Amino acid sequence: MFLHHFNRFKFYLSTFSLILASLSISPCFAEITCASTVSYNWEKKGETGQKGEIFAVVFAHGSTEEAARAELILKSRLSQADALNSCRQEHETISTCVSQKFNRAQDAFKNGSFTTRRTIETAITEECSKDLGTCLSTDTSQPECHALNIPTPTPAASPETSAPAETKKGNK
């Protein structure tokens, strides 16, 4: 499962690189872009073995690779904290899952009979119980940095320098 997410990250990163390469970027933008994935690991209740899930792909820009990496480290740490909070909401408490599913089933709840409501409530509780577990850790992948190809302006050629050498000889 983690390999699937890693391949998806590589696809997103290559797509991002292609988009950046196709843009005409003004010189005021950063020249180096770095990216890494932030994921969390959790263990399902009653089972052994970790499950890894990608939380976010973090990007940072800088005029040098060192500056981009430094910014990426800061952004990754913030994203790791968000990943841990998200993991806890999704896998350690049933209340978030139940409330989201009840909101989606609101129309059926309003118009349904008592038996229908009870059936929906039982199904939602059972479904949300399947993903309960313990959050173990967060990880950040190794950063991948790419230089942006920013076109540099070339000075306009003067008529004297642009003429071929043979033409100059003939004018003497």
C-alpha positions in Angstrom: 0.0 0.0 0.0 2.8 2.4 0.9 4.5 1.6 -2.5 1.3 2.7 -4.2 1.4 6.0 -2.4 5.1 6.5 -3.2 4.5 5.9 -6.9 1.7 8.4 -6.8 4.0 10.9 -5.2 6.6 10.3 -7.9 3.8 10.9 -10.5 2.8 14.2 -8.8 6.4 15.3 -8.6 7.1 14.6 -12.2 3.9 16.3 -13.2 4.8 19.3 -11.1 8.3 19.4 -12.7 6.7 19.4 -16.2 4.3 22.2 -15.3 7.2 24.3 -13.9 9.3 23.7 -17.0 6.5 24.8 -19.3 5.8 28.0 -17.5 7.5 31.2 -18.4 8.7 32.3 -15.0 10.0 35.8 -14.3 13.4 36.1 -12.7 11.8 37.2 -9.4 10.7 33.7 -8.7 12.8 31.1 -7.0 15.3 29.0 -9.0 15.2 25.8 -6.9 12.1 23.8 -5.9 12.3 21.0 -3.4 9.5 18.5 -2.5 9.0 15.7 -0.1 6.0 13.6 1.2 4.7 13.6 4.7 3.1 10.4 5.8 1.9 8.8 9.0 2.0 5.2 10.2 -0.8 3.6 12.3 -1.7 0.2 13.5 -5.2 -1.2 13.2 -6.9 -2.3 16.4 -6.5 -6.0 16.9 -4.0 -6.5 14.1 -0.3 -6.4 13.9 1.7 -4.5 11.3 1.9 -0.9 10.4 -0.1 0.8 7.7 1.3 3.9 6.1 -0.7 6.6 4.5 0.5 9.7 2.6 -0.8 12.8 4.2 0.6 15.6 2.0 3.3 16.5 -0.6 5.2 19.6 0.7 6.9 22.0 -1.7 9.5 24.8 -0.9 11.3 27.3 -3.1 14.5 29.1 -2.8 17.2 30.9 -4.7 19.7 28.2 -3.6 19.2 24.5 -2.9 20.2 25.1 0.8 17.6 27.8 1.2 14.9 25.6 -0.4 15.8 22.7 1.8 15.8 24.8 4.9 12.3 26.1 4.1 11.2 22.5 3.2 12.3 21.3 6.7 10.2 23.9 8.4 7.1 23.2 6.2 7.6 19.5 6.7 7.7 19.8 10.5 4.4 21.7 10.5 2.9 19.2 8.1 4.0 16.3 10.3 2.1 17.9 13.3 -1.0 18.2 11.0 -0.5 14.6 9.9 -0.4 13.3 13.5 -3.6 15.3 14.3 -5.3 14.0 11.3 -4.3 10.5 12.0 -5.6 10.8 15.6 -9.0 12.2 14.4 -9.3 9.5 11.7 -8.1 6.4 13.5 -8.1 7.0 17.3 -11.5 8.4 17.7 -14.7 7.2 16.3 -16.6 10.5 16.8 -15.1 12.3 13.7 -15.9 9.5 11.4 -19.4 9.1 12.7 -20.3 12.8 12.6 -19.0 13.1 9.0 -21.1 10.1 7.9 -24.2 11.3 9.7 -23.9 14.7 8.0 -23.8 12.9 4.6 -26.8 10.7 5.5 -28.8 13.7 6.9 -31.6 13.5 4.3 -32.2 9.8 4.9 -32.3 10.5 8.6 -34.8 13.3 8.4 -37.2 11.4 6.1 -36.7 7.8 7.4 -38.6 5.8 10.0 -37.2 4.8 13.3 -36.1 1.5 11.9 -34.3 3.1 9.0 -32.5 5.5 11.3 -31.5 2.7 13.6 -30.2 0.7 10.7 -28.2 3.7 9.3 -26.8 4.4 12.8 -25.6 0.8 13.3 -24.1 0.7 9.8 -22.2 3.9 10.3 -20.9 2.9 13.7 -19.7 -0.5 12.4 -18.0 1.1 9.4 -16.2 3.6 11.5 -15.1 1.0 13.9 -13.2 -0.8 11.2 -10.5 1.9 10.9 -9.9 2.3 14.6 -6.3 1.9 15.7 -3.3 3.7 17.2 -1.2 6.3 15.5 2.5 5.4 15.7 4.7 8.0 13.9 5.1 10.4 11.1 7.7 10.3 8.3 9.1 12.7 5.8 10.7 11.4 2.6 14.1 12.5 1.4 13.7 15.9 -0.4 13.9 15.9 -4.2 15.2 19.2 -5.5 15.0 20.5 -9.1 16.4 23.6 -10.7 14.0 25.7 -12.6 15.0 26.6 -16.1 14.6 30.3 -16.0 15.4 31.9 -19.4 18.1 34.6 -19.2 17.7 37.5 -21.5 20.4 38.0 -24.1 21.5 41.4 -25.1 20.3 42.7 -28.5 22.9 42.3 -31.2 24.2 45.5 -32.8 24.4 45.7 -36.6 28.2 45.7 -36.7 28.5 42.5 -34.6 25.7 40.7 -36.3 27.2 41.1 -39.9 29.2 38.1 -41.1 33.0 38.5 -41.2 33.1 38.2 -45.0 30.9 41.3 -45.5 33.3 43.4 -43.4 36.3 42.4 -45.5 34.5 43.4 -48.7 33.8 46.9 -47.4 37.5 47.8 -46.9 
